[in-house]
């Protein structure tokens, strides 16, 4: 069950390019975290919480990798160890996990953390490739293959081109993804064309994070229906989403 | 002695705090006990199901939130069959059901359907949603329509009948008086103001439908002025809302003439907002050795 806590920041690590990793400690919350789930986090600001995916869990510690993109994430980036952080979670759905699958993880930019977490929880029976892409070297994190748009690190290409190339070399059963909408849409077409099962973790503006406000709706199906990213997602079976209306 | 008890028309409450329709669900009772609230106001239902508006539906501004949900709801039939029994079962505080129709006949039919259910203490008649075309606000801006609708609904129910007013009108006093004359037992105000935000770098509207409903800190002075204006214009009690985040905010609305207040956007910013406001008000009144009723409408100049 989700809980609301005010917790001290256990540890903060600043990375390149405005990315940072913060750690909190809570045994109950940590024990419920599965890859794909998120928390609502907030520093001491008058505004809304920010939905942030779980990056890693070890014992009772939970880590979040965040990119400083606005006032809410900036306030989080300025926290120091011991500062208090408002936390609601864990929230949302997780990536479904299957045995014996040829699995590809595809992330773009700040879509990296939930897939990095998923990689640590996939069964040994799965053969796993992790492809990550970003705009430039600042957006690159450890993965099996890295891509940048400007060529400043890894291979100069879109990460989706890496997926296309991988398809020519091996069979892929399942793709898990998280990243910018354009990347997810391109990836979805590739998966459809090649009959690959695809689960995508989506990002959305949220007000409540707990299913109340219906602000984070995404289009599903063909009849103008919506589902909430905070409750029915953030991880969706890509087949149910209406990608044209996204 | 409960210094905080209050009344709203036909109902008495142990707590003067409730929640704004659409900003709250029983999900929040994971965080605190429901007795913190005087009543529970459910999300507005309409006759037919509504899928809601296309996203993006939300944008956080410098001083509040713009939303364009579009009254997403399962429709009254599914609501009474699947949601209402569970809600009644879960609640130990009075339930106020919020609803909206696209014609007077539809409003009346909905009220008749709800009347057959025990466990509903009152109704909030939403004639003020800015995010749908036919329902709500089309009624709430015309005093004759408000009078006609209120009197037809009043003939159907003996329960608390709250008319929820829009701030997007030229004279709220006239609308408030029309609702009172039609037999409303109380008023709720304000619903959201029209609001808009544009990404200056791309020229793209932040909300898919362009204009949404603006709530939160930024609308508090407007809500307070309209609460005062309505309270001066009518004798029926007022359930006030609009940018109330703290117990100090709440006190301002009681001074302006509110008998009860609702928290809306505050719930998103502070999931314990109702608890904090209740505790703050209780402590303040104890220190001053006053009752809430001593404060209501006692603004001085």
Interface residues (C-beta under 8 A of the other chain):
Chain A: X1 X2 X3 X4 X46 X47 X48 X49 X72 X88 X204 X205 X206 X207 X208 X210 X211 X212 X213 X214 X215 X216 X217 X218 X219 X224 X225 X226 X245
Chain B: X22 X23 X24 X25 X27 X28 X30 X31 X51 X52 X54 X55 X56 X57 X58 X59 X60 X65 X67 X69 X72 X217 X245 X265 X267 X268 X269 X271 X272
